[in-house]
Amino acid sequence: MAGILAGVDQRTQLAGHNRLEMLLFGLGGGQRYGINVFKVQEVIQCPPLTHVPNAHPVVRGIANMRGKTLTIMDLSMAIGGPPQPDCGHKFVVVTEYNRSVQGFLVDSVDRIVNVNWQEMKPPPRGAGEGSYLTAVTQLDGKLVEILDVEKVLSEVVGGEEEVSSGVIEPLLASKKPHVLVVDDSSVARRQVARVLDQIGVEYTTCQDGEEAWQQLLQWVEEGRDIADFLSMVISDVEMPRMDGYSLTKNIRENPAFHGLFVILHTSLSGVFNRSMVAQVGANDFLPKWEPDNLARIVQEYLNRYENERAQVA
């Protein structure tokens, strides 16, 4: 199993081409799930676990890995399923989200597949806000579900959503600026919206890059002056149909959106993303979840933009 992730560094060429590689795994039963390889550090046989008193019910224990303590969560339990029996015969997918490393206990690990984001579809409308899905796709005639791991981590670990009072500054704009927020995770959309609400910014939300791109084109067709109406785009990277890199490239290649400020807001590896920011033409990259930093970046840009407009006028 250790060799299943060999050569991950060579896969960066997929980014920016609306493609990804997924590690397929199971939680018991016939359903298959997928996770982006870039979020996976390694896959191991479940090590001996030490029970943690008063921990969240889905935390099966902690393990020592090369001198570091790793929290192991039962992913089946986290999405409302039964607990994994006999942990010693299961696998742990070690992942990094938002610069935090954790392990997810799974029943089995299958293989890595190369797919196009266009083949990934949003969850069925009936799934509702309580769903743990961000996307679904078909592989070998079978359904593969992409889980909203950010929702799982929010419920198990929690996260800061409030902007510190000392961070919020008055905006210089004469009218409320507008921001386009793009993320396939309902939790992430809510978190970004919460920050924008606190600093007094209006926004439109979209669930993936394709929906966001169509919204941008619709605003142009309606005759809106994008430079005057839209202040910035805050976009996730991993999304069905069209990822954040491809959305950014589309924006940069269309004269109607010249100068539009784009922030890539993602839980993927910071080093990798910073190199991609320059490649696709985004203005900045911000790891999730840092409400104070997001508020600072948004306020700094909006006030600088207003100052520049005032000087021109």
Secondary structure as UniProt FT lines:
FT   HELIX           2..5
FT   TURN            6..7
FT   HELIX           8..14
FT   TURN            15..18
FT   STRAND          19..26
FT   STRAND          32..36
FT   HELIX           37..39
FT   STRAND          40..45
FT   TURN            53..54
FT   TURN            57..58
FT   STRAND          59..65
FT   TURN            66..67
FT   STRAND          68..74
FT   HELIX           75..78
FT   TURN            79..80
FT   HELIX           87..89
FT   STRAND          91..97
FT   TURN            98..99
FT   STRAND          100..106
FT   STRAND          108..116
FT   HELIX           117..119
FT   HELIX           125..127
FT   TURN            129..130
FT   STRAND          133..139
FT   TURN            140..141
FT   STRAND          142..147
FT   HELIX           149..156
FT   TURN            165..167
FT   STRAND          178..182
FT   HELIX           186..199
FT   STRAND          202..206
FT   HELIX           209..221
FT   TURN            222..223
FT   HELIX           226..229
FT   STRAND          230..235
FT   HELIX           244..253
FT   HELIX           255..257
FT   TURN            258..259
FT   STRAND          261..266
FT   HELIX           270..280
FT   STRAND          284..287
FT   HELIX           291..312
//
